[in-house]
Amino acid sequence: MTADLFERQLAAIAGRDLDALLAQYHDDAEVVRFDRVARGPAEIKDLFAAYLAAEPHVEEITSLRTTGDVILYNARMTVAGNRVTAFGTLVVRDGRIWRQTSAALPLAGA
């Protein structure tokens, strides 16, 4: 189930589909990044509206580990025109994302 959820997440990002992205998140979800924490549907909607406006593009999933209700990933991406390596964790509850951490670092030489 977690692999399907991750694939839906990637498809929603690729399609810049805010509604599909938000449907992935539990009502009690929390997204933790270094620059902000978003709690609940309204804050998560604001966070992802801004994220999708930055035109994220997943170039490659370089590492992926799923176990039980946890997804751990590393991806090469372009966000707001900047190439980054992104790291994150998704914790799933009731088939939806309940907790997420995310961090992005500039790619060396990019």
GUVO-406413 format. One record per residue: x, y, z of N, C-alpha, C, O in turn. Coordinates in steps of 0.2 Angstrom, whole numbers, padded with zeros to 4 digits, always signed. Example, Ala and Ser with C-alpha at 12.3 -4.5 7.8 and 13.67 -1.06 7.14 Angstrom:
// GUVO-406413
+0066-0028+0039+0062-0022+0039+0066-0016+0039+0071-0017+0042 +0064-0011+0035+0068-0005+0036+0064+0000+0039+0067+0006+0040 
END
This chain:
// GUVO-406413
+0004-0006+0000+0000+0000+0000+0004+0006+0000+0003+0011-0003 +0010+0006+0004+0014+0012+0004+0017+0014-0003+0018+0020-0005 +0019+0009-0007+0022+0010-0013+0017+0013-0018+0019+0018-0022 +0011+0011-0018+0005+0014-0022+0004+0022-0020+0004+0026-0024 +0005+0023-0013+0004+0030-0011+0009+0034-0013+0008+0040-0015 +0016+0032-0013+0021+0035-0016+0021+0037-0023+0022+0042-0025 +0018+0032-0027+0017+0033-0034+0012+0038-0035+0013+0042-0040 +0007+0038-0031+0001+0043-0032+0004+0050-0030+0003+0055-0033 +0009+0050-0025+0012+0057-0023+0016+0060-0029+0015+0065-0031 +0020+0055-0032+0024+0058-0038+0020+0060-0044+0021+0065-0047 +0014+0056-0045+0010+0058-0050+0007+0065-0049+0006+0069-0054 +0004+0066-0043+0001+0072-0041+0006+0078-0042+0004+0084-0044 +0012+0077-0040+0017+0082-0041+0019+0084-0048+0019+0089-0050 +0020+0078-0052+0021+0079-0059+0015+0083-0063+0017+0086-0067 +0009+0081-0061+0003+0084-0064+0001+0091-0061-0003+0094-0063 +0005+0093-0056+0004+0099-0052-0004+0099-0050-0007+0104-0050 -0006+0094-0047-0013+0093-0045-0013+0093-0038-0013+0089-0034 -0015+0100-0036-0016+0101-0029-0021+0097-0025-0020+0094-0020 -0027+0096-0028-0032+0092-0025-0030+0085-0024-0031+0082-0019 -0027+0082-0029-0024+0075-0029-0019+0074-0023-0019+0070-0019 -0015+0079-0023-0009+0079-0018-0013+0080-0011-0011+0076-0006 -0017+0084-0010-0020+0085-0003-0024+0079-0001-0025+0078+0005 -0027+0075-0006-0031+0069-0004-0027+0064-0001-0029+0059+0002 -0020+0065-0002-0015+0060+0001-0014+0060+0008-0012+0056+0011 -0016+0066+0011-0015+0068+0018-0021+0067+0023-0026+0068+0021 -0019+0064+0028-0023+0063+0034-0026+0069+0037-0022+0074+0036 -0032+0069+0039-0034+0075+0042-0030+0078+0048-0030+0084+0049 -0026+0074+0051-0022+0076+0057-0015+0076+0055-0010+0076+0059 -0014+0077+0048-0007+0077+0045-0003+0083+0048-0005+0088+0050 +0004+0082+0048+0009+0087+0049+0015+0086+0044+0017+0080+0043 +0017+0092+0041+0023+0091+0037+0028+0096+0040+0027+0102+0041 +0034+0093+0041+0039+0096+0044+0045+0097+0039+0048+0093+0037 +0047+0104+0038+0052+0106+0035+0057+0110+0039+0054+0113+0044 +0063+0112+0037+0067+0116+0041+0064+0123+0041+0065+0127+0046 +0061+0125+0035+0058+0132+0035+0051+0133+0038+0049+0139+0039 +0048+0128+0039+0041+0128+0042+0038+0122+0043+0040+0116+0041 +0033+0122+0048+0029+0116+0049+0022+0118+0047+0019+0123+0049 +0019+0113+0044+0012+0114+0042+0008+0109+0045+0009+0103+0045 +0002+0111+0049-0002+0106+0053-0009+0107+0050-0012+0113+0050 -0012+0101+0049-0019+0102+0047-0020+0104+0039-0016+0106+0036 -0027+0103+0037-0028+0104+0030-0027+0111+0027-0024+0111+0022 -0028+0116+0031-0028+0123+0028-0020+0124+0027-0018+0127+0022 -0016+0123+0032-0009+0125+0032-0005+0120+0027-0001+0123+0023 -0007+0114+0026-0004+0110+0021-0006+0112+0014-0002+0111+0010 -0012+0114+0013-0014+0117+0007-0010+0123+0005-0008+0123-0001 -0009+0127+0010-0005+0133+0008+0002+0131+0006+0005+0134+0002 +0005+0126+0010+0012+0124+0009+0012+0121+0002+0017+0123-0002 +0008+0117+0000+0008+0113-0006+0006+0118-0012+0009+0117-0018 +0002+0123-0011+0000+0127-0016+0007+0131-0018+0008+0132-0024 +0011+0133-0013+0017+0137-0014+0022+0132-0017+0026+0134-0022 +0022+0126-0015+0027+0121-0018+0026+0120-0025+0030+0120-0029 +0019+0119-0027+0018+0117-0034+0019+0124-0038+0021+0123-0044 +0018+0130-0036+0020+0136-0039+0027+0136-0041+0029+0140-0046 +0031+0133-0037+0039+0133-0038+0040+0128-0044+0046+0127-0045 +0035+0125-0047+0036+0120-0052+0041+0114-0051+0046+0114-0054 +0040+0110-0046+0044+0105-0044+0044+0100-0050+0039+0098-0052 +0050+0097-0051+0051+0091-0056+0055+0086-0053+0061+0087-0052 +0053+0080-0052+0057+0075-0050+0060+0072-0055+0057+0069-0060 +0067+0072-0055+0071+0070-0061+0072+0062-0060+0072+0058-0064 +0074+0060-0053+0076+0053-0052+0075+0052-0045+0077+0056-0040 +0072+0046-0043+0072+0044-0036+0078+0039-0035+0079+0034-0039 +0083+0042-0031+0089+0039-0031+0089+0033-0026+0093+0028-0026 +0085+0034-0021+0084+0029-0015+0077+0029-0013+0074+0034-0012 +0075+0023-0011+0068+0022-0009+0068+0016-0004+0070+0010-0006 +0065+0017+0002+0064+0011+0006+0057+0012+0009+0055+0017+0012 +0053+0006+0009+0047+0006+0012+0047+0000+0017+0049-0005+0015 +0044+0001+0022+0043-0004+0027+0037-0002+0031+0037+0003+0034 +0032-0007+0032+0026-0006+0036+0023+0001+0034+0020+0001+0028 +0023+0005+0038+0019+0012+0037+0024+0018+0036+0022+0023+0036 +0030+0016+0034+0035+0021+0033+0038+0021+0026+0040+0016+0023 +0039+0027+0023+0042+0028+0016+0048+0032+0018+0047+0038+0020 +0054+0030+0016+0060+0035+0016+0063+0035+0009+0064+0030+0005 +0064+0042+0007+0066+0043+0000+0072+0048-0001+0072+0052+0004 +0075+0047-0006+0080+0052-0009+0079+0053-0016+0078+0048-0020 +0078+0060-0018+0077+0061-0025+0081+0067-0028+0083+0071-0024 +0083+0067-0034+0085+0072-0038+0080+0076-0041+0075+0073-0044 +0079+0083-0039+0074+0087-0042+0076+0094-0044+0082+0096-0043 +0072+0097-0048+0072+0104-0049+0066+0107-0046+0060+0105-0047 +0068+0112-0042+0062+0116-0038+0064+0124-0039+0069+0126-0037 +0059+0127-0042+0060+0134-0043+0067+0136-0047+0070+0141-0046 +0068+0131-0052+0074+0132-0056+0080+0130-0053+0086+0130-0056 +0080+0127-0047+0086+0125-0043+0087+0117-0043+0082+0114-0041 +0092+0114-0045+0093+0107-0044+0095+0106-0037+0100+0109-0034 +0091+0101-0034+0092+0099-0027+0092+0091-0026+0090+0088-0031 +0095+0089-0021+0093+0082-0019+0089+0083-0013+0090+0087-0008 +0083+0079-0013+0078+0080-0008+0078+0073-0004+0079+0068-0007 +0077+0074+0003+0077+0068+0007+0070+0069+0011+0068+0075+0013 +0067+0063+0012+0060+0064+0016+0058+0057+0018+0060+0052+0016 +0053+0058+0023+0050+0052+0026+0043+0054+0026+0040+0059+0028 +0039+0048+0024+0032+0049+0025+0030+0043+0029+0032+0037+0029 +0025+0045+0034+0023+0040+0039+0015+0040+0037+0012+0045+0037 +0013+0033+0036+0006+0032+0034+0002+0030+0039+0003+0026+0043 -0004+0033+0040-0010+0030+0044-0016+0030+0041-0018+0035+0037 -0020+0025+0041-0026+0024+0038-0026+0025+0030-0030+0027+0027 -0020+0023+0027-0019+0024+0020-0017+0031+0018-0017+0032+0011 -0016+0035+0022-0015+0042+0020-0009+0045+0024-0007+0042+0029 -0005+0050+0021+0001+0052+0025-0001+0056+0031-0005+0061+0031 +0002+0054+0036+0000+0057+0043+0006+0061+0045+0004+0066+0048 +0012+0059+0044+0018+0064+0046+0022+0063+0040+0023+0058+0036 +0025+0069+0038+0030+0070+0033+0036+0074+0035+0035+0080+0038 +0042+0072+0034+0048+0077+0034+0051+0077+0027+0050+0073+0023 +0054+0083+0026+0056+0085+0020+0062+0090+0020+0062+0095+0024 +0068+0088+0017+0073+0093+0016+0076+0093+0010+0077+0087+0007 +0079+0098+0007+0082+0098+0001+0089+0102+0001+0089+0107+0004 +0094+0100-0002+0100+0103-0002+0102+0104-0009+0101+0100-0014 +0106+0109-0011+0108+0110-0018+0113+0105-0020+0117+0102-0016 +0112+0103-0026+0116+0098-0029+0123+0101-0030+0124+0106-0033 +0128+0097-0029+0135+0099-0030+0136+0100-0037+0134+0096-0041 +0139+0106-0039+0140+0107-0046+0135+0110-0050+0135+0111-0056 +0129+0110-0047+0123+0112-0051+0122+0120-0051+0117+0122-0054 
END
